[in-house]
Amino acid sequence: MCKKNRNFAAKKKKNTMSKILLISTGGTITMVRDAVSGALVPADMETFKAFMPELSAGDFQVEIQAFTPLIDSSDIGPAIWEQMARTVYDHYDEYDGFVILHGTDTMSYSASALSFMLENLGKPVVFTGSQLPVGVLRSDAKENLLTAIEIAAAKDEEGNAIVPEVTIYFEDRLFRANRTTKRNAEHFSAFNSYNYPALAKAGVHITYLPHLVRYSDPTKPLTLHTAFDTNVAVLKLFPGIQPAVVRALLRTRGLKGVVLETFGAGNAPSDKWLYRELKAAVDRGIIIVNKTQCNTGSVEMGLYAVSLNLMKAGVLSGHDITTEALLTKMMLLLGEQPENAKELLCKDLCGEMTID
């Protein structure tokens, strides 16, 4: 998986002001109420900064780069992921950390994608947003953004980034990005990481948990990956699912990868027709990965008899990976290294799954 390399910038001297690039893609956090219509509309950067005077008053230097036009997160996909990742890559040597403003609906997909795209990342890339627009009195925007910036700027006593990963910060928790799922559309705690603990907790102080952080090899260069193959699909099993439904999806022209969402610890109906369809798809070269529908827990192929047919059909285990991380990982591997995709899908590349 090699496209472009960039060496790490030299370590900063202690006590120097951290320089952060704020990348605004859009989302609820960038909205303000229109004075005439009363409707929520995207704010230009000058209006946004007027609501956030703290951006120019902290212990760090913040520069802003905004997408034009701003994008609703429901419209974000691989082309925008490349734009985000390339922005980080192109400015990597100029900044100590990066904060990306993003709508909540697909934030876990985008953040997971960047965790795979930015190989050997040695600086923080923190995604954040808000449930209420910045222009609303009770908005969570200010607290989320300012804490995300502080995390992106945080260094240890040696001047090294404390959390050099792609992460999501929301309300009071910092999560590894490729472990997250949006869990709530109403509460301020919009995201959770069900199978991996938070990397930091924010209260009066920010408490970092460095033993949970994944650190890259500082001797290796940052590598950017941008080739996605979107010929993938999600097949969610349910009681009473019909053969025609499964057959139609698995025989989609050009299909190369499938996330099979199963019951419990990775179980599926024991119907012979299901085994035959899955086996035929695998024999045609389609990669199928078993992902439990449960938020918490892991796939354990062979634990129950009803998962044996999946193993016999050639279905791979997704362990405890999220659907968001599995889909983005699958698309990138199929685009970058199709000949090795099957093998690499079973490996933990950047902390996205736990393999015993």
C-alpha positions as CSV (number, residue, x, y, z in Angstrom):
1,M,0.0,0.0,0.0
2,C,2.4,2.7,-1.2
3,K,1.5,5.9,-3.0
4,K,3.5,8.8,-1.6
5,N,5.9,9.3,1.2
6,R,6.8,12.2,3.4
7,N,9.4,12.2,6.2
8,F,8.4,13.3,9.6
9,A,9.2,16.9,10.5
10,A,11.9,17.5,13.0
11,K,10.8,17.5,16.7
12,K,9.7,20.9,18.0
13,K,11.6,22.4,20.8
14,K,10.0,22.4,24.2
15,N,7.6,25.2,25.2
16,T,7.1,26.4,21.6
17,M,3.6,27.4,20.6
18,S,1.8,24.6,18.8
19,K,0.5,25.3,15.3
20,I,-2.8,23.7,14.4
21,L,-4.6,23.5,11.1
22,L,-8.3,23.5,11.4
23,I,-9.9,21.9,8.4
24,S,-13.6,22.7,8.0
25,T,-15.6,20.4,5.8
26,G,-19.0,21.5,7.0
27,G,-21.6,19.9,9.3
28,T,-23.9,21.1,12.0
29,I,-21.1,22.8,13.8
30,T,-20.6,25.4,11.0
31,M,-24.3,26.4,10.9
32,V,-25.8,29.7,12.0
33,R,-29.4,30.9,12.0
34,D,-30.3,33.1,9.1
35,A,-31.6,36.5,10.3
36,V,-34.3,36.7,7.7
37,S,-35.6,33.2,7.2
38,G,-34.7,31.8,10.6
39,A,-33.4,28.7,8.9
40,L,-30.0,27.2,9.7
41,V,-27.5,27.8,7.0
42,P,-23.7,27.2,6.6
43,A,-21.6,30.1,8.0
44,D,-18.7,31.7,6.1
45,M,-15.5,31.4,8.0
46,E,-15.5,35.1,9.2
47,T,-18.9,34.6,10.7
48,F,-17.8,31.3,12.3
49,K,-14.7,32.9,13.8
50,A,-16.9,35.6,15.2
51,F,-18.7,33.0,17.3
52,M,-15.3,31.5,18.3
53,P,-13.0,34.4,19.4
54,E,-11.1,31.9,21.5
55,L,-9.5,30.5,18.3
56,S,-7.1,33.5,18.3
57,A,-6.7,33.8,22.1
58,G,-5.3,30.4,23.1
59,D,-1.8,29.0,23.8
60,F,-1.6,27.8,20.2
61,Q,-1.8,29.2,16.8
62,V,-4.8,28.1,14.8
63,E,-5.1,28.5,11.0
64,I,-8.3,27.6,9.1
65,Q,-8.8,26.0,5.7
66,A,-12.4,25.6,4.7
67,F,-13.9,23.4,1.9
68,T,-15.8,25.4,-0.7
69,P,-18.6,24.8,-0.6
70,L,-19.1,23.2,2.8
71,I,-20.4,19.7,2.5
72,D,-23.2,17.9,4.4
73,S,-21.7,14.7,5.8
74,S,-24.3,12.6,4.1
75,D,-22.7,13.6,0.8
76,I,-19.2,12.7,1.9
77,G,-17.4,9.7,0.3
78,P,-14.0,8.6,-1.0
79,A,-13.4,11.7,-3.1
80,I,-13.8,13.9,-0.1
81,W,-11.8,11.5,2.1
82,E,-9.0,11.9,-0.4
83,Q,-9.3,15.7,-0.2
84,M,-9.2,15.6,3.6
85,A,-6.2,13.2,3.8
86,R,-4.3,15.1,1.1
87,T,-4.8,18.4,3.0
88,V,-3.2,16.8,6.1
89,Y,-0.4,15.2,4.0
90,D,0.4,18.4,2.0
91,H,0.6,20.5,5.2
92,Y,2.1,17.8,7.4
93,D,5.4,19.5,8.0
94,E,3.9,22.9,8.7
95,Y,1.7,22.0,11.7
96,D,1.9,20.1,15.0
97,G,-1.7,18.7,14.7
98,F,-4.9,18.8,12.7
99,V,-8.5,19.2,13.6
100,I,-11.3,18.3,11.1
101,L,-14.8,19.7,11.5
102,H,-17.3,17.2,10.1
103,G,-20.9,16.4,10.3
104,T,-21.8,13.7,12.7
105,D,-23.8,11.4,10.4
106,T,-20.8,9.9,8.6
107,M,-18.0,11.1,10.8
108,S,-17.0,7.5,11.9
109,Y,-16.7,6.5,8.2
110,S,-14.5,9.4,7.3
111,A,-12.4,9.2,10.4
112,S,-11.9,5.5,10.0
113,A,-11.0,6.0,6.3
114,L,-8.3,8.5,7.2
115,S,-6.8,6.2,9.8
116,F,-6.0,3.7,7.0
117,M,-5.1,6.4,4.4
118,L,-2.5,8.1,6.6
119,E,0.0,5.2,7.3
120,N,2.7,5.9,9.9
121,L,0.9,9.0,11.2
122,G,3.0,10.7,13.9
123,K,0.8,13.7,14.6
124,P,-2.8,14.1,15.9
125,V,-5.7,14.3,13.5
126,V,-8.8,15.0,15.6
127,F,-12.3,14.9,14.1
128,T,-15.0,16.8,15.9
129,G,-18.4,18.5,15.3
130,S,-21.5,19.3,17.3
131,Q,-25.1,18.3,17.8
132,L,-26.2,21.9,17.9
133,P,-24.9,24.6,15.5
134,V,-22.3,27.1,16.7
135,G,-24.9,29.9,16.4
136,V,-27.3,28.3,18.9
137,L,-27.1,29.4,22.5
138,R,-26.8,25.9,24.1
139,S,-24.5,24.6,21.4
140,D,-21.9,22.0,22.2
141,A,-19.7,23.3,19.4
142,K,-17.4,25.6,21.4
143,E,-16.5,23.0,24.0
144,N,-15.9,20.2,21.4
145,L,-13.8,22.4,19.1
146,L,-11.6,24.0,21.8
147,T,-10.9,20.7,23.5
148,A,-10.2,19.0,20.2
149,I,-7.6,21.8,19.4
150,E,-6.1,21.4,22.8
151,I,-5.7,17.6,22.3
152,A,-4.2,18.2,18.8
153,A,-1.7,20.5,20.3
154,A,-0.8,18.4,23.4
155,K,2.8,17.2,23.7
156,D,4.7,15.3,26.3
157,E,7.8,16.6,28.1
158,E,10.0,15.6,25.2
159,G,7.9,17.6,22.8
160,N,6.2,14.6,21.1
161,A,2.5,14.4,20.4
162,I,0.6,12.7,23.2
163,V,-2.1,11.1,20.9
164,P,-0.6,10.8,17.3
165,E,-3.6,9.0,15.9
166,V,-6.7,9.7,13.9
167,T,-9.4,10.2,16.6
168,I,-12.9,11.5,17.3
169,Y,-13.5,13.9,20.2
170,F,-17.0,14.5,21.3
171,E,-18.5,15.8,24.6
172,D,-15.9,14.5,27.0
173,R,-14.2,11.5,25.4
174,L,-11.5,11.0,22.9
175,F,-11.8,7.8,20.9
176,R,-9.7,6.0,18.4
177,A,-11.5,6.9,15.1
178,N,-11.7,3.4,13.6
179,R,-13.3,2.1,16.8
180,T,-16.3,4.5,16.8
181,T,-19.9,4.4,15.9
182,K,-22.5,7.2,16.0
183,R,-24.9,6.0,18.8
184,N,-27.2,8.9,19.4
185,A,-28.9,11.6,17.3
186,E,-30.1,13.6,20.2
187,H,-27.7,13.5,23.1
188,F,-24.4,15.4,23.2
189,S,-22.5,12.1,23.6
190,A,-23.1,11.2,20.0
191,F,-20.3,8.6,19.6
192,N,-19.1,5.6,21.4
193,S,-16.2,3.1,21.1
194,Y,-17.8,-0.2,22.3
195,N,-14.8,-2.5,22.0
196,Y,-11.9,-0.2,22.9
197,P,-11.5,2.3,25.8
198,A,-11.3,6.0,25.4
199,L,-7.8,7.4,24.8
200,A,-8.5,10.5,26.9
201,K,-11.2,11.9,29.2
202,A,-11.9,15.6,29.5
203,G,-13.2,17.3,32.7
204,V,-11.6,20.0,34.6
205,H,-8.4,18.5,33.3
206,I,-7.8,16.3,30.2
207,T,-6.6,12.9,31.4
208,Y,-4.7,11.0,28.7
209,L,-4.3,7.2,28.8
210,P,-1.0,6.8,26.8
211,H,-0.9,3.0,27.4
212,L,-4.0,2.8,25.1
213,V,-2.5,5.0,22.3
214,R,-1.0,3.5,19.2
215,Y,2.4,5.0,18.3
216,S,3.9,4.6,14.9
217,D,7.6,4.0,14.2
218,P,9.2,7.5,14.0
219,T,11.8,6.3,11.6
220,K,9.2,5.4,9.0
221,P,7.7,8.1,6.6
222,L,4.1,9.2,6.5
223,T,2.5,7.4,3.6
224,L,-0.7,8.5,1.8
225,H,-3.1,6.0,0.3
226,T,-5.9,7.2,-1.9
227,A,-7.1,4.4,-4.2
228,F,-10.6,3.2,-3.2
229,D,-12.7,0.5,-4.9
230,T,-16.3,1.0,-3.9
231,N,-17.6,-2.2,-5.4
232,V,-18.6,-3.4,-1.9
233,A,-21.8,-4.0,-0.1
234,V,-23.3,-4.8,3.3
235,L,-25.6,-7.8,3.7
236,K,-27.4,-7.7,7.0
237,L,-29.0,-11.1,7.9
238,F,-32.4,-11.2,9.6
239,P,-34.9,-14.0,10.4
240,G,-36.8,-14.9,7.3
241,I,-34.4,-13.4,4.8
242,Q,-35.2,-14.8,1.3
243,P,-32.8,-16.5,-1.1
244,A,-33.7,-14.1,-3.8
245,V,-32.5,-11.1,-1.7
246,V,-29.1,-12.7,-0.9
247,R,-28.7,-14.0,-4.4
248,A,-29.4,-10.5,-6.0
249,L,-26.8,-8.8,-3.8
250,L,-24.1,-11.5,-4.1
251,R,-24.5,-11.5,-7.9
252,T,-24.3,-7.8,-8.3
253,R,-22.1,-7.1,-11.3
254,G,-18.6,-6.0,-10.3
255,L,-19.0,-6.8,-6.6
256,K,-15.7,-7.5,-4.9
257,G,-16.3,-7.4,-1.2
258,V,-19.2,-7.9,1.3
259,V,-19.6,-7.1,4.9
260,L,-21.8,-9.9,6.3
261,E,-23.6,-8.7,9.4
262,T,-24.5,-11.7,11.4
263,F,-26.1,-12.6,14.7
264,G,-24.4,-12.7,18.1
265,A,-20.9,-14.1,18.0
266,G,-21.0,-14.4,14.2
267,N,-23.8,-16.8,13.6
268,A,-26.1,-17.3,10.6
269,P,-29.1,-19.4,9.6
270,S,-28.0,-23.0,8.8
271,D,-30.1,-23.1,5.6
272,K,-28.3,-25.0,2.9
273,W,-29.2,-22.4,0.3
274,L,-27.4,-19.7,2.3
275,Y,-24.2,-21.8,2.4
276,R,-24.4,-22.5,-1.3
277,E,-24.8,-18.8,-2.2
278,L,-22.0,-17.7,0.1
279,K,-19.7,-20.5,-1.1
280,A,-20.4,-19.7,-4.8
281,A,-19.7,-16.0,-4.2
282,V,-16.3,-16.8,-2.5
283,D,-15.5,-19.1,-5.3
284,R,-16.1,-16.3,-7.7
285,G,-13.5,-14.2,-5.9
286,I,-15.7,-12.1,-3.7
287,I,-14.3,-11.4,-0.3
288,I,-16.9,-11.8,2.5
289,V,-16.1,-10.8,6.1
290,N,-18.2,-11.7,9.1
291,K,-19.2,-8.8,11.3
292,T,-21.5,-9.2,14.3
293,Q,-24.6,-7.0,14.4
294,C,-23.9,-6.4,18.1
295,N,-22.1,-3.2,19.1
296,T,-20.1,-4.9,21.8
297,G,-18.3,-8.2,21.4
298,S,-16.5,-10.1,18.7
299,V,-17.0,-12.6,16.0
300,E,-16.0,-16.1,17.2
301,M,-16.2,-18.4,14.1
302,G,-16.9,-22.0,15.1
303,L,-18.0,-21.2,18.6
304,Y,-21.5,-22.3,17.7
305,A,-22.5,-24.9,15.1
306,V,-24.5,-22.2,13.2
307,S,-21.3,-20.4,12.2
308,L,-19.5,-23.5,10.9
309,N,-21.2,-23.2,7.5
310,L,-19.7,-19.7,7.2
311,M,-16.3,-21.1,7.8
312,K,-16.8,-23.8,5.3
313,A,-18.0,-21.3,2.7
314,G,-14.7,-19.3,3.1
315,V,-16.1,-16.3,5.0
316,L,-13.5,-14.4,7.0
317,S,-13.7,-13.3,10.6
318,G,-14.0,-9.5,11.2
319,H,-13.3,-10.0,15.0
320,D,-14.5,-6.9,16.8
321,I,-14.2,-4.3,14.0
322,T,-16.9,-1.8,13.4
323,T,-18.9,-1.8,10.2
324,E,-17.6,1.7,9.4
325,A,-14.0,0.6,9.8
326,L,-14.5,-2.6,7.9
327,L,-16.1,-1.0,4.9
328,T,-13.5,1.7,4.5
329,K,-10.6,-0.7,5.1
330,M,-12.1,-3.1,2.5
331,M,-12.6,-0.3,-0.1
332,L,-9.0,0.9,0.4
333,L,-7.4,-2.5,0.3
334,L,-9.4,-3.5,-2.8
335,G,-8.2,-0.3,-4.4
336,E,-4.6,-0.3,-3.3
337,Q,-3.6,-4.0,-2.9
338,P,-6.4,-6.2,-4.4
339,E,-4.0,-9.2,-4.5
340,N,-3.3,-8.9,-0.8
341,A,-6.7,-7.6,0.4
342,K,-8.0,-10.9,1.7
343,E,-4.9,-11.4,3.9
344,L,-4.7,-7.8,5.1
345,L,-8.4,-7.7,6.0
346,C,-7.6,-10.4,8.7
347,K,-4.8,-8.3,10.1
348,D,-4.9,-5.4,12.6
349,L,-3.4,-2.5,10.6
350,C,-3.9,0.5,12.8
351,G,-5.7,-0.6,15.9
352,E,-9.1,-1.2,14.3
353,M,-9.6,-4.7,15.7
354,T,-8.5,-7.0,18.5
355,I,-7.1,-10.3,17.4
356,D,-6.4,-12.8,20.2
